[in-house]
Amino acid sequence: MSLLPEHSHCIHCDDPVDAGQEYCSEECRENHENEARKERTRNMIFFGLAAIILIAIALTVTLG
């Protein structure tokens, strides 16, 4: 037996929201999208640098 009405939580700040909603406000949605975009950019930079380093190591091993 639940005393709370059916609800879910904001993806960004974890505040309670009505069932079926993802965000408690437009500000939380924008903040979440901005953080996700920054994380994708960091990941792309990391994987790009890792690929460059692996290629450099492979070239050093094969040519040197």
Backbone torsions as a table, in degrees:
resi	resn	phi	psi	omega
1	MET	NA	120.8	-177.0
2	SER	-105.3	133.2	178.8
3	LEU	-89.6	-14.8	-178.6
4	LEU	-91.6	144.6	174.7
5	PRO	-68.6	158.6	179.2
6	GLU	-60.8	128.5	-178.1
7	HIS	-156.0	171.1	171.8
8	SER	-132.1	-168.1	-177.7
9	HIS	-128.1	147.8	178.7
10	CYS	-58.0	133.7	179.9
11	ILE	-62.4	-33.6	-174.8
12	HIS	-87.8	-53.8	-171.6
13	CYS	-108.7	-6.0	176.9
14	ASP	70.6	15.0	173.6
15	ASP	-71.2	150.9	178.1
16	PRO	-67.5	139.8	176.1
17	VAL	-134.9	165.7	177.1
18	ASP	-60.9	150.9	179.3
19	ALA	-56.9	134.6	178.7
20	GLY	94.9	-17.3	177.5
21	GLN	-87.1	149.8	178.9
22	GLU	-100.0	-31.8	-175.0
23	TYR	-128.6	153.1	179.1
24	CYS	-84.5	-21.7	-179.5
25	SER	-156.0	166.8	176.3
26	GLU	-64.9	-34.7	179.3
27	GLU	-62.7	-42.5	178.7
28	CYS	-65.0	-39.9	178.9
29	ARG	-61.6	-46.5	-179.8
30	GLU	-64.2	-42.9	178.7
31	ASN	-62.2	-42.6	179.9
32	HIS	-64.3	-43.4	178.8
33	GLU	-64.0	-40.4	178.9
34	ASN	-64.7	-42.8	178.6
35	GLU	-65.8	-39.0	178.4
36	ALA	-64.9	-39.6	178.7
37	ARG	-64.2	-43.1	178.1
38	LYS	-63.3	-40.3	179.4
39	GLU	-65.4	-41.4	177.3
40	ARG	-61.9	-41.5	179.1
41	THR	-63.3	-45.1	177.6
42	ARG	-60.1	-43.1	-179.9
43	ASN	-63.5	-41.8	179.4
44	MET	-63.9	-41.6	178.0
45	ILE	-63.5	-44.9	-179.8
46	PHE	-60.3	-49.8	-178.1
47	PHE	-67.7	-33.7	175.9
48	GLY	-64.4	-46.3	178.0
49	LEU	-65.0	-39.4	178.0
50	ALA	-61.8	-41.2	179.0
51	ALA	-64.7	-43.1	179.6
52	ILE	-62.3	-43.3	179.6
53	ILE	-64.0	-44.1	179.0
54	LEU	-63.4	-38.9	177.2
55	ILE	-65.4	-42.4	178.9
56	ALA	-62.2	-42.2	178.0
57	ILE	-64.4	-44.1	179.8
58	ALA	-61.9	-42.1	178.6
59	LEU	-66.5	-40.1	178.7
60	THR	-63.1	-42.1	-179.2
61	VAL	-69.2	-41.8	-176.0
62	THR	-79.1	-32.9	-175.9
63	LEU	-99.0	-17.8	-173.0
64	GLY	-118.5	NA	NA
